[in-house]
Amino acid sequence: MKLREIAHSRTGDKGNTSNISLIAYRAEDFEKIKAAVTAEKVKAWFADIVTGDVVRYELPAIGALNFVMYGALGGGVTRSLALDMHGKGLSAAILDMDI
């Protein structure tokens, strides 16, 4: 199953750091997402762009996980030549992950 079937996502950025939030559509799917989507799996999923650590924060009260990815934006908005300097497309990319 694709992650997009049970969750939606938002992204943010600050300098060369991107964060991705995964939010379960239904509370009962949060545990499944929590077990399947680890910091290590997210780092591997974005191995081509994330050069630093990935840290996962759990927000069970709202059924969400937040991943902070260091070294993820090619140096940051003012230095990157990427078409998606803010990393907004990363939310769509993570939802394509099989769980």
C-alpha positions in Angstrom: 0.0 0.0 0.0 1.2 3.5 -0.7 1.5 5.9 2.3 -0.9 8.3 0.4 -3.7 5.9 1.0 -3.8 6.5 4.7 -2.0 9.8 5.3 -1.5 13.3 3.9 1.6 15.4 4.3 2.9 19.0 4.7 6.4 20.4 4.4 8.3 23.3 5.7 11.9 24.6 5.4 14.4 26.8 7.2 17.7 27.3 5.5 19.1 23.9 4.4 16.7 22.0 6.7 13.4 20.6 5.6 10.6 19.1 7.7 7.9 16.7 6.5 4.8 16.0 8.6 2.8 12.9 8.0 -0.7 13.0 9.3 -3.0 9.9 9.4 -6.4 10.4 7.9 -7.8 8.1 10.5 -6.6 7.7 14.1 -6.6 3.9 13.8 -3.9 4.1 11.1 -1.4 6.2 13.1 0.2 3.1 14.7 0.7 1.5 11.3 2.4 4.6 10.0 4.5 4.9 13.2 5.7 1.3 12.8 6.4 1.6 9.1 7.9 5.0 8.6 11.1 5.3 10.6 13.8 8.0 10.4 16.1 5.5 8.8 13.5 4.6 6.1 12.9 8.3 5.4 16.7 9.0 5.1 17.0 6.0 2.7 14.0 7.2 0.7 15.6 10.6 0.2 19.2 9.3 0.0 19.8 11.3 -3.2 19.1 14.7 -1.5 19.5 14.4 2.3 23.1 14.7 3.3 22.6 15.0 7.1 20.6 13.3 9.8 16.9 12.7 9.8 15.1 13.0 13.2 11.6 11.8 13.8 9.2 13.4 16.3 5.9 11.8 17.2 2.7 13.7 17.8 0.2 11.0 18.8 -2.5 13.4 20.0 -3.0 14.5 16.4 -1.9 11.2 14.7 1.2 12.7 13.1 4.9 12.2 12.7 7.3 15.1 11.9 10.6 14.4 10.2 13.4 17.0 10.3 15.9 16.4 7.5 19.2 18.2 7.8 21.1 19.0 4.7 18.1 18.4 2.5 17.7 21.6 0.3 21.0 21.9 -1.6 22.3 24.6 0.7 19.1 26.4 1.3 16.8 28.7 -0.7 19.3 31.4 -1.4 22.0 28.9 -2.5 20.2 26.1 -4.3 19.8 25.9 -8.0 17.0 23.3 -7.6 13.6 24.0 -9.1 11.9 23.3 -5.8 14.2 25.3 -3.5 11.7 25.1 -0.6 11.3 21.4 -0.9 7.5 21.5 -1.1 7.5 18.6 -3.5 9.0 16.4 -0.8 5.5 15.9 0.7 4.3 14.4 -2.5 7.4 12.2 -2.8 7.1 10.7 0.6 3.5 9.8 0.0 4.6 7.5 -2.8 6.5 5.3 -0.2 5.2 1.7 0.1 4.4 0.6 3.6 
